[in-house]
Each structure stands twice: as structure tokens, then as C-alpha cells.
Amino acid sequence: MLRPEVKAQLGAEIIFLTHNERLHQINLGWHPKGEELLWKPDTQETKYSQMGGRNIRYKRGFKADLVDEFCQLLTVHLPECAIRYAF
């Protein structure tokens, strides 16, 4: 239960982060069950950063559907939480 003054200030910033092989290996050691949710090669593609790093991101078009679905779920389950931005 949240107090009304807390609910009035509640907000979320939703970011579907990129990933990479190095972080994948680290996460396997720290949180292997969570990594099962993050590392999905069938829904991801290679992306190169501005600095030349090789990362993984959701395939084009796929991420937008995930962001929409998450925002809908948040609105249903935590309606007092304003979404500041989502990408």
C-alpha cells in the first residue's frame, strides 16, 4: 500500500536496454534465471554503438510491441504510476 502523497509522485522511466556478450557472461554468473529472460537471440539482432562496440538489441519492430505491452500492463496493475517515457 502506498500513501496518497507517494502515489501522487510515482513515475516510471522504462528503458529496454541493449545487451552484449560480455554482460551476458557476467549476468550468467550473477543472475542466471534473469539472464534466461534477457538473452533471446531469436528476438535480437546485432547493433554497433557509436563507439564501435558490438551490442544486442531487439529486432526492428519487435521492441515497440514489447514497450506497448509493458506500458499497458503497468497501467492495469499500477494505474497511479505515471510513465515519464518509455523506449
FIPANU-263404 format. One record per residue (C-alpha): x, y, z. Coordinates in Angstrom, 2 decimals. Layout:
      xx      yy      zz
       X       Y       Z
...
//
This chain:
      xx      yy      zz
    0.00    0.00    0.00
    1.27    3.43   -0.91
    0.29    6.61    0.85
   -1.63    9.12   -1.33
    1.26   11.61   -1.33
    3.57    8.87   -2.61
    1.11    7.84   -5.32
    0.89   11.46   -6.46
    4.65   11.49   -7.13
    5.02    7.99   -8.55
    6.57    7.81  -12.00
    8.43    5.35  -14.19
   11.13    5.65  -16.80
   11.03    2.50  -18.91
   14.13    1.59  -20.89
   14.60   -1.67  -22.77
   18.39   -1.77  -22.66
   20.80   -3.15  -25.19
   22.91   -6.09  -24.13
   26.23   -7.59  -25.16
   28.15  -10.85  -24.91
   30.36   -9.60  -22.06
   27.37   -8.58  -19.93
   25.66  -11.83  -20.84
   28.59  -13.81  -19.40
   28.65  -11.67  -16.23
   24.90  -12.00  -15.76
   25.09  -15.77  -16.14
   27.24  -15.78  -13.01
   25.17  -13.27  -11.05
   21.58  -13.98  -12.08
   21.29  -16.97  -14.42
   17.49  -17.15  -14.16
   17.14  -13.45  -15.01
   19.53  -13.87  -17.89
   17.22  -16.51  -19.35
   14.71  -13.68  -19.79
   17.21  -11.19  -21.24
   19.21  -13.31  -23.67
   16.83  -14.23  -26.51
   18.81  -14.48  -29.76
   15.66  -15.31  -31.75
   14.22  -11.86  -30.97
   17.50   -9.91  -31.02
   19.95   -8.60  -33.60
   23.49   -7.21  -33.57
   23.88   -3.46  -33.22
   27.12   -1.48  -33.29
   27.36    1.51  -30.97
   28.75    4.90  -31.96
   31.98    3.84  -30.24
   32.16    0.63  -32.29
   31.02   -1.73  -29.55
   29.06   -4.80  -30.58
   25.75   -4.99  -28.73
   22.49   -6.87  -28.97
   19.12   -5.18  -29.33
   15.59   -6.28  -30.04
   14.87   -6.78  -33.73
   13.36   -3.80  -35.50
    9.63   -3.55  -34.93
    9.68   -6.13  -32.13
   10.70   -3.76  -29.34
    7.82   -1.33  -29.97
    5.34   -4.13  -29.30
    7.13   -5.02  -26.04
    7.16   -1.41  -24.86
    3.43   -1.06  -25.63
    2.60   -4.29  -23.84
    4.64   -3.33  -20.77
    3.02    0.12  -20.60
   -0.43   -1.46  -20.80
    0.41   -3.91  -18.01
    1.78   -1.11  -15.82
   -1.39    0.94  -16.38
   -3.56   -2.02  -15.35
   -1.53   -3.16  -12.34
   -0.21    0.19  -11.09
   -2.52    2.85  -12.54
   -1.23    5.62  -10.28
    2.25    5.31  -11.80
    2.78    7.92  -14.49
    5.04    6.87  -17.33
    7.59    9.62  -17.90
    8.97    7.97  -21.01
    9.34    4.51  -22.49
   11.69    3.25  -25.19
//
